[in-house]
Amino acid sequence: MPDGLIIVFFVAFFGLVIAFGVYGYKQNQKRLAALREWATSRQFTFDEAHDSTFDDRFAEFECFREGKRRYAYNIFEGSYRDFPTTAFEYHYETYSKDKDGKQQTHHHYFSAVVIETGLPLKPLWIRPENIFEAPRLSIELQSGRVLARGDGCFDAAGYQGALDTAVGLIELLPDSVRREMHDER
């Protein structure tokens, strides 16, 4: 193969790598702009910074204690239908060894919504049984909180759906039952 053709091949290859990187960056910026707009429209605060305290803050939920190097980011906070609400994306790492014994790092990401109910909820976990359901949303009740968690990262519509599902579950309880549960605290 002539030297000039090899150079053209490498230049084209690196050009594609750069183009895909720029495209990914621009798509992420569009997603963040949509999330900021969604947060603003609901009067939520929005913070892109990493916060490694969520595993302690929501320690009753096992999913926040998995792996290492855990942190929340793209954090929304506010009130939704009179329930204090925190929504965010979460990252953690797990490790395995490849066939040569070298450590492999696996990054895990998911979105979550936590609402504070003020009710003494008994532990309950509701998750889809069908792996082909889309979107997959797991619901967990613990210590006065409802967690709605996705398998991946939500877009604005996904956050809205998770919020509506979590709050809707509590709002299904008759007012008399909610008052009685509140009095039990």
Backbone as CSV, one residue per row, in Angstrom:
resi,resn,N_x,N_y,N_z,CA_x,CA_y,CA_z,C_x,C_y,C_z
1,MET,0.859,-1.178,0.000,0.000,0.000,0.000,0.902,1.237,0.000
2,PRO,0.651,2.169,-0.887,1.481,3.376,-0.951,1.375,4.211,0.328
3,ASP,2.484,4.869,0.692,2.530,5.681,1.913,1.457,6.763,1.918
4,GLY,1.223,7.389,0.781,0.211,8.451,0.702,-1.183,7.938,1.022
5,LEU,-1.497,6.711,0.604,-2.815,6.123,0.871,-2.972,5.796,2.362
6,ILE,-1.901,5.353,2.975,-1.931,5.063,4.419,-2.197,6.350,5.199
7,ILE,-1.529,7.417,4.809,-1.725,8.711,5.483,-3.162,9.180,5.314
8,VAL,-3.705,9.068,4.110,-5.099,9.459,3.859,-6.042,8.619,4.727
9,PHE,-5.770,7.304,4.813,-6.597,6.416,5.633,-6.595,6.866,7.103
10,PHE,-5.414,7.130,7.662,-5.324,7.541,9.066,-5.968,8.903,9.305
11,VAL,-5.774,9.836,8.388,-6.395,11.154,8.521,-7.917,11.012,8.496
12,ALA,-8.426,10.188,7.580,-9.884,9.974,7.490,-10.404,9.296,8.759
13,PHE,-9.669,8.316,9.253,-10.084,7.607,10.468,-10.143,8.562,11.661
14,PHE,-9.098,9.338,11.877,-9.083,10.275,13.000,-10.105,11.385,12.814
15,GLY,-10.348,11.771,11.576,-11.405,12.749,11.293,-12.772,12.225,11.709
16,LEU,-13.033,10.944,11.431,-14.301,10.327,11.855,-14.402,10.253,13.377
17,VAL,-13.306,9.896,14.022,-13.307,9.829,15.490,-13.629,11.200,16.072
18,ILE,-13.019,12.229,15.551,-13.274,13.591,16.031,-14.715,14.001,15.737
19,ALA,-15.208,13.672,14.534,-16.593,14.015,14.170,-17.589,13.341,15.105
20,PHE,-17.375,12.062,15.425,-18.271,11.369,16.349,-18.196,11.967,17.748
21,GLY,-16.999,12.352,18.167,-16.849,12.995,19.474,-17.593,14.318,19.544
22,VAL,-17.459,15.132,18.516,-18.160,16.420,18.471,-19.669,16.197,18.437
23,TYR,-20.119,15.219,17.645,-21.549,14.915,17.570,-22.086,14.496,18.950
24,GLY,-21.360,13.614,19.637,-21.773,13.166,20.973,-21.832,14.325,21.957
25,TYR,-20.856,15.190,21.891,-20.819,16.360,22.771,-22.032,17.257,22.514
26,LYS,-22.316,17.530,21.239,-23.454,18.386,20.904,-24.777,17.752,21.318
27,GLN,-24.911,16.437,21.159,-26.142,15.749,21.587,-26.309,15.853,23.105
28,ASN,-25.216,15.702,23.833,-25.281,15.821,25.289,-25.665,17.239,25.694
29,GLN,-25.132,18.242,25.009,-25.486,19.634,25.312,-26.967,19.893,25.047
30,LYS,-27.506,19.308,23.981,-28.944,19.432,23.692,-29.770,18.780,24.803
31,ARG,-29.340,17.606,25.237,-30.052,16.902,26.314,-30.030,17.723,27.595
32,LEU,-28.861,18.268,27.952,-28.760,19.086,29.158,-29.633,20.334,29.060
33,ALA,-29.685,20.954,27.891,-30.534,22.138,27.704,-32.007,21.755,27.896
34,ALA,-32.411,20.601,27.376,-33.797,20.147,27.543,-34.092,19.844,29.012
35,LEU,-33.127,19.251,29.723,-33.326,18.963,31.148,-33.410,20.261,31.956
36,ARG,-32.555,21.238,31.636,-32.617,22.541,32.323,-33.972,23.204,32.089
37,GLU,-34.447,23.158,30.855,-35.745,23.755,30.522,-36.875,23.045,31.280
38,TRP,-36.802,21.722,31.335,-37.810,20.952,32.072,-37.786,21.338,33.553
39,ALA,-36.589,21.420,34.131,-36.460,21.782,35.551,-37.025,23.181,35.802
40,THR,-36.691,24.123,34.960,-37.177,25.495,35.110,-38.696,25.551,35.015
41,SER,-39.266,24.794,34.092,-40.726,24.824,33.919,-41.459,24.251,35.138
42,ARG,-40.772,23.473,35.960,-41.374,22.909,37.177,-40.863,23.606,38.438
43,GLN,-40.128,24.669,38.250,-39.547,25.442,39.339,-38.626,24.598,40.221
44,PHE,-37.897,23.678,39.598,-36.883,22.887,40.276,-35.543,23.587,40.109
45,THR,-34.667,23.393,41.086,-33.277,23.786,40.890,-32.607,22.683,40.061
46,PHE,-31.523,23.031,39.387,-30.800,22.052,38.569,-29.315,22.272,38.769
47,ASP,-28.606,21.198,39.101,-27.167,21.280,39.344,-26.484,20.112,38.639
48,GLU,-25.543,20.419,37.754,-24.823,19.377,37.014,-23.679,18.755,37.817
49,ALA,-23.292,19.366,38.912,-22.118,18.917,39.674,-22.307,17.507,40.232
50,HIS,-21.183,16.835,40.468,-21.200,15.505,41.072,-21.352,15.641,42.586
51,ASP,-22.204,14.808,43.169,-22.445,14.820,44.613,-22.318,13.385,45.109
52,SER,-21.288,13.120,45.896,-21.031,11.752,46.361,-21.713,11.434,47.698
53,THR,-22.645,12.275,48.141,-23.307,12.039,49.432,-24.648,11.312,49.298
54,PHE,-25.089,11.027,48.088,-26.419,10.440,47.910,-26.514,9.031,48.461
55,ASP,-25.391,8.283,48.493,-25.450,6.943,49.076,-25.755,7.006,50.567
56,ASP,-25.354,8.083,51.243,-25.730,8.282,52.649,-27.111,8.924,52.761
57,ARG,-27.367,9.884,51.911,-28.641,10.612,51.956,-29.836,9.684,51.746
58,PHE,-29.691,8.711,50.858,-30.770,7.765,50.565,-30.315,6.337,50.870
59,ALA,-29.707,6.152,52.023,-29.082,4.876,52.387,-30.070,3.719,52.475
60,GLU,-31.355,4.012,52.665,-32.330,2.923,52.777,-32.551,2.193,51.455
61,PHE,-32.121,2.792,50.351,-32.285,2.168,49.042,-30.977,1.482,48.646
62,GLU,-31.023,0.187,48.472,-29.837,-0.612,48.193,-29.097,-0.186,46.921
63,CYS,-29.834,0.275,45.922,-29.199,0.624,44.643,-28.174,1.742,44.781
64,PHE,-28.227,2.525,45.858,-27.266,3.609,46.059,-26.048,3.154,46.862
65,ARG,-25.993,1.859,47.193,-24.851,1.317,47.926,-24.066,0.316,47.080
66,GLU,-24.444,0.165,45.811,-23.752,-0.782,44.939,-22.453,-0.179,44.412
67,GLY,-21.454,-1.026,44.226,-20.215,-0.614,43.587,-19.407,0.409,44.356
68,LYS,-18.515,1.031,43.638,-17.591,2.048,44.175,-17.705,3.302,43.322
69,ARG,-17.024,4.370,43.755,-17.001,5.647,43.029,-18.411,6.091,42.660
70,ARG,-19.252,6.157,43.684,-20.672,6.484,43.500,-20.868,7.997,43.567
71,TYR,-21.730,8.488,42.681,-22.097,9.903,42.756,-23.373,10.156,41.956
72,ALA,-24.089,11.184,42.392,-25.241,11.689,41.654,-24.792,12.912,40.874
73,TYR,-25.481,13.207,39.791,-25.199,14.407,39.001,-26.479,14.781,38.261
74,ASN,-26.480,15.921,37.612,-27.699,16.438,36.974,-28.865,16.330,37.961
75,ILE,-28.727,17.042,39.058,-29.636,16.915,40.204,-30.717,18.009,40.141
76,PHE,-31.970,17.567,40.232,-33.127,18.465,40.272,-33.704,18.400,41.683
77,GLU,-34.054,19.543,42.254,-34.718,19.531,43.556,-35.829,20.561,43.562
78,GLY,-36.917,20.198,44.223,-38.058,21.097,44.315,-39.245,20.360,44.901
79,SER,-40.421,20.831,44.558,-41.655,20.225,45.039,-42.525,19.891,43.837
80,TYR,-43.096,18.695,43.849,-43.981,18.278,42.766,-45.292,17.799,43.374
81,ARG,-46.367,18.453,43.018,-47.705,18.170,43.569,-47.636,18.061,45.098
82,ASP,-46.974,19.017,45.708,-46.837,19.165,47.160,-45.941,18.121,47.826
83,PHE,-45.164,17.377,47.062,-44.222,16.420,47.635,-42.797,16.917,47.383
84,PRO,-41.983,17.047,48.438,-40.570,17.369,48.219,-39.947,16.297,47.316
85,THR,-39.227,16.746,46.309,-38.758,15.841,45.257,-37.292,16.077,44.938
86,THR,-36.573,14.978,44.731,-35.202,15.013,44.236,-35.123,14.045,43.062
87,ALA,-34.654,14.525,41.934,-34.461,13.683,40.747,-33.018,13.850,40.299
88,PHE,-32.426,12.795,39.764,-30.999,12.859,39.450,-30.577,11.667,38.614
89,GLU,-29.365,11.762,38.114,-28.706,10.640,37.460,-27.644,10.129,38.413
90,TYR,-27.397,8.825,38.359,-26.511,8.203,39.334,-25.488,7.331,38.611
91,HIS,-24.282,7.326,39.116,-23.186,6.538,38.549,-22.536,5.728,39.656
92,TYR,-22.139,4.504,39.305,-21.267,3.719,40.176,-20.442,2.780,39.299
93,GLU,-19.341,2.281,39.859,-18.451,1.388,39.133,-18.400,0.032,39.808
94,THR,-18.316,-1.007,38.986,-18.020,-2.354,39.465,-16.800,-2.838,38.699
95,TYR,-16.204,-3.919,39.189,-14.954,-4.386,38.623,-14.998,-5.890,38.400
96,SER,-14.299,-6.335,37.375,-14.137,-7.762,37.111,-12.743,-7.959,36.524
97,LYS,-12.374,-9.204,36.315,-11.076,-9.520,35.718,-11.315,-10.128,34.334
98,ASP,-10.460,-9.750,33.387,-10.560,-10.364,32.071,-9.823,-11.706,32.088
99,LYS,-9.762,-12.381,30.948,-9.151,-13.716,30.885,-7.668,-13.716,31.234
100,ASP,-7.030,-12.530,31.128,-5.614,-12.420,31.474,-5.393,-11.952,32.907
101,GLY,-6.478,-11.798,33.659,-6.374,-11.376,35.045,-6.286,-9.878,35.244
102,LYS,-6.463,-9.102,34.173,-6.415,-7.649,34.294,-7.780,-7.125,34.717
103,GLN,-7.745,-6.133,35.594,-8.998,-5.562,36.095,-9.726,-4.779,35.005
104,GLN,-11.014,-5.019,34.892,-11.886,-4.286,33.979,-12.843,-3.449,34.821
105,THR,-13.043,-2.193,34.445,-13.975,-1.304,35.146,-15.260,-1.212,34.344
106,HIS,-16.386,-1.374,35.035,-17.700,-1.293,34.402,-18.442,-0.103,35.011
107,HIS,-18.843,0.831,34.164,-19.571,2.016,34.607,-21.066,1.766,34.462
108,HIS,-21.818,2.078,35.510,-23.274,1.896,35.510,-23.929,3.257,35.728
109,TYR,-24.967,3.538,34.953,-25.683,4.804,35.034,-27.173,4.530,35.074
110,PHE,-27.888,5.297,35.890,-29.346,5.246,35.858,-29.904,6.557,36.364
111,SER,-31.169,6.789,36.047,-31.882,7.970,36.540,-32.814,7.546,37.656
112,ALA,-33.081,8.466,38.568,-33.951,8.166,39.694,-34.715,9.411,40.126
113,VAL,-35.868,9.162,40.704,-36.698,10.202,41.305,-37.042,9.722,42.710
114,VAL,-36.831,10.579,43.708,-37.205,10.250,45.089,-38.179,11.318,45.569
115,ILE,-39.343,10.867,46.047,-40.285,11.815,46.648,-40.406,11.509,48.133
116,GLU,-40.534,12.568,48.894,-40.701,12.471,50.350,-42.202,12.515,50.627
117,THR,-42.745,11.441,51.193,-44.199,11.377,51.403,-44.624,11.824,52.790
118,GLY,-43.723,11.713,53.762,-44.114,11.994,55.142,-44.962,10.884,55.737
119,LEU,-45.092,9.766,55.050,-45.909,8.645,55.513,-44.999,7.497,55.942
120,PRO,-45.415,6.740,56.965,-44.599,5.601,57.419,-44.790,4.397,56.479
121,LEU,-44.173,4.457,55.326,-44.345,3.409,54.325,-43.575,2.151,54.708
122,LYS,-44.202,1.025,54.501,-43.543,-0.262,54.713,-42.719,-0.573,53.465
123,PRO,-41.598,-1.270,53.631,-40.774,-1.591,52.466,-41.550,-2.395,51.422
124,LEU,-41.452,-1.954,50.180,-42.100,-2.621,49.054,-41.309,-2.304,47.810
125,TRP,-41.122,-3.317,46.942,-40.399,-3.136,45.700,-41.264,-3.640,44.567
126,ILE,-41.501,-2.798,43.582,-42.299,-3.153,42.414,-41.415,-2.975,41.197
127,ARG,-41.256,-4.031,40.427,-40.421,-3.922,39.228,-41.054,-4.725,38.101
128,PRO,-40.764,-4.347,36.863,-41.336,-5.084,35.734,-40.736,-6.482,35.637
129,GLU,-41.554,-7.449,35.262,-41.077,-8.812,35.073,-40.628,-9.058,33.642
130,ASN,-41.194,-8.306,32.701,-40.907,-8.498,31.294,-39.720,-7.635,30.897
131,ILE,-38.622,-8.262,30.485,-37.429,-7.482,30.129,-37.632,-6.672,28.866
132,PHE,-38.694,-6.948,28.111,-38.930,-6.226,26.866,-39.821,-5.007,27.056
133,GLU,-40.278,-4.750,28.302,-41.075,-3.558,28.563,-40.203,-2.319,28.398
134,ALA,-40.791,-1.293,27.824,-40.044,-0.046,27.672,-40.965,1.098,28.035
135,PRO,-40.613,2.058,28.823,-39.361,2.032,29.581,-39.516,1.188,30.829
136,ARG,-38.416,0.621,31.291,-38.451,-0.182,32.521,-38.299,0.764,33.706
137,LEU,-39.249,0.682,34.621,-39.245,1.549,35.792,-39.495,0.688,37.016
138,SER,-38.592,0.767,37.974,-38.761,0.069,39.245,-39.203,1.077,40.289
139,ILE,-40.097,0.649,41.169,-40.600,1.501,42.247,-40.228,0.828,43.566
140,GLU,-39.735,1.628,44.502,-39.391,1.101,45.818,-39.902,2.065,46.874
141,LEU,-40.561,1.523,47.890,-41.050,2.311,49.020,-40.218,1.952,50.239
142,GLN,-39.720,2.984,50.932,-38.894,2.783,52.124,-39.007,4.018,53.003
143,SER,-39.259,3.855,54.260,-39.096,4.912,55.265,-39.644,6.279,54.856
144,GLY,-40.840,6.314,54.328,-41.445,7.589,53.977,-41.044,8.145,52.628
145,ARG,-40.334,7.349,51.858,-39.885,7.802,50.543,-40.326,6.817,49.457
146,VAL,-40.535,7.364,48.273,-40.805,6.538,47.100,-39.690,6.807,46.095
147,LEU,-39.068,5.743,45.616,-38.021,5.819,44.606,-38.572,5.239,43.310
148,ALA,-38.479,5.996,42.231,-38.765,5.499,40.884,-37.443,5.536,40.131
149,ARG,-37.027,4.381,39.638,-35.689,4.256,39.054,-35.777,3.630,37.672
150,GLY,-35.029,4.192,36.733,-34.977,3.639,35.381,-33.728,2.801,35.181
151,ASP,-33.703,2.052,34.090,-32.526,1.240,33.772,-31.395,2.063,33.168
152,GLY,-31.730,3.168,32.554,-30.728,4.041,31.951,-31.014,5.468,32.369
153,CYS,-30.491,6.402,31.613,-30.712,7.816,31.923,-31.946,8.330,31.192
154,PHE,-32.796,9.028,31.928,-34.037,9.566,31.381,-33.782,10.811,30.546
155,ASP,-34.664,11.047,29.596,-34.782,12.369,29.001,-35.842,13.102,29.832
156,ALA,-36.207,14.319,29.439,-37.174,15.094,30.228,-38.502,14.348,30.365
157,ALA,-38.975,13.722,29.292,-40.237,12.973,29.343,-40.128,11.781,30.289
158,GLY,-38.962,11.157,30.341,-38.758,10.028,31.260,-38.817,10.460,32.711
159,TYR,-38.213,11.615,33.013,-38.308,12.138,34.383,-39.753,12.450,34.735
160,GLN,-40.474,13.054,33.793,-41.869,13.392,34.055,-42.690,12.128,34.312
161,GLY,-42.471,11.104,33.514,-43.181,9.842,33.711,-42.875,9.205,35.052
162,ALA,-41.600,9.235,35.454,-41.213,8.663,36.753,-41.848,9.451,37.898
163,LEU,-41.845,10.781,37.787,-42.488,11.623,38.809,-43.976,11.312,38.914
164,ASP,-44.642,11.278,37.766,-46.078,11.022,37.759,-46.398,9.641,38.337
165,THR,-45.566,8.653,38.038,-45.779,7.303,38.562,-45.599,7.265,40.077
166,ALA,-44.507,7.851,40.581,-44.213,7.824,42.018,-45.279,8.575,42.812
167,VAL,-45.603,9.781,42.387,-46.599,10.580,43.099,-47.986,9.964,42.929
168,GLY,-48.268,9.478,41.719,-49.565,8.852,41.465,-49.816,7.646,42.352
169,LEU,-48.766,6.900,42.656,-48.900,5.739,43.539,-49.371,6.166,44.925
170,ILE,-48.794,7.217,45.467,-49.189,7.715,46.782,-50.587,8.335,46.719
171,GLU,-50.876,9.047,45.639,-52.184,9.694,45.516,-53.317,8.687,45.323
172,LEU,-52.988,7.446,44.994,-54.014,6.397,44.908,-54.586,6.039,46.276
173,LEU,-53.779,6.291,47.312,-54.267,6.007,48.669,-55.373,6.994,49.017
174,PRO,-56.487,6.519,49.540,-57.545,7.449,49.952,-57.023,8.437,50.994
175,ASP,-57.585,9.643,51.004,-57.163,10.672,51.956,-57.249,10.176,53.391
176,SER,-58.290,9.399,53.703,-58.451,8.909,55.082,-57.295,7.987,55.473
177,VAL,-56.842,7.156,54.555,-55.714,6.259,54.832,-54.433,7.073,54.986
178,ARG,-54.229,8.062,54.118,-53.034,8.905,54.221,-53.018,9.672,55.536
179,ARG,-54.181,10.182,55.968,-54.248,10.885,57.258,-53.929,9.929,58.403
180,GLU,-54.497,8.722,58.346,-54.254,7.737,59.402,-52.771,7.353,59.444
181,MET,-52.168,7.145,58.279,-50.747,6.814,58.238,-49.905,7.971,58.762
182,HIS,-50.280,9.175,58.413,-49.543,10.363,58.874,-49.627,10.469,60.390
183,ASP,-50.789,10.158,60.970,-50.966,10.228,62.430,-50.150,9.156,63.142
184,GLU,-49.856,8.031,62.463,-49.089,6.951,63.062,-47.619,7.316,63.255
185,ARG,-47.153,8.318,62.521,-45.738,8.690,62.621,-45.459,9.135,63.975
